[in-house]
Amino acid sequence: MEDNMRRKGVLAIIQARMGSSRLPGKMILPLVHGKGALELMVERVRRSRLIDRLIVATTENPSDEELAGICARIGIGCFRGSEDDVLDRFHLAYVSTGGDFDSIVRLTGDCPLHDPAVLDKVISEFLGSDSDYVSNVDPPTYPDGLDTEVFSSVALEKAWREAK
């Protein structure tokens, strides 16, 4: 894939839900100035120079209504989908944007200290390669909380169609 095709657009999707088994409601627990993990993370991810659009993907579970409300309050798109089929929720979140992005960044919402410079480094690596997937996850190259995965929309579509 050519670089200019890749730069068509970079979409970041933050996966977030309230139903954590270890710490329920962790997305909204006040951490700094009354802001929870999700809101803090959105503020930091918005500082990326390479992300063109940012949305949150959460579940249709009534417990995630509060997350949808936070997204509305801070002016960020929110897609609600299956609680059990995470790949389907993620794929449909992508589709809900119109599917006009060639590059997708996957982030988890419980990383309120994510570094926009790390995001941009991983995204740049992806954009400058012919890879379908680039991450700093395997092998782990940064501390927990800075995990970044970037992949092509073609790879997402293929995974969604072929996953069992």
Secondary structure by P-SEA (a helix, b strand, c coil): ccccccccbbbbbbbbbcccccccccccccccccccaaaaaaaaaaacccccbbbbbbcccccaaaaaaaaaaabbbbbbcccccaaaaaaaaaaaacccccbbbbbbcccccccaaaaaaaaaaaaaccccccccccccccccccbbbbbcaaaaaaaaaccc
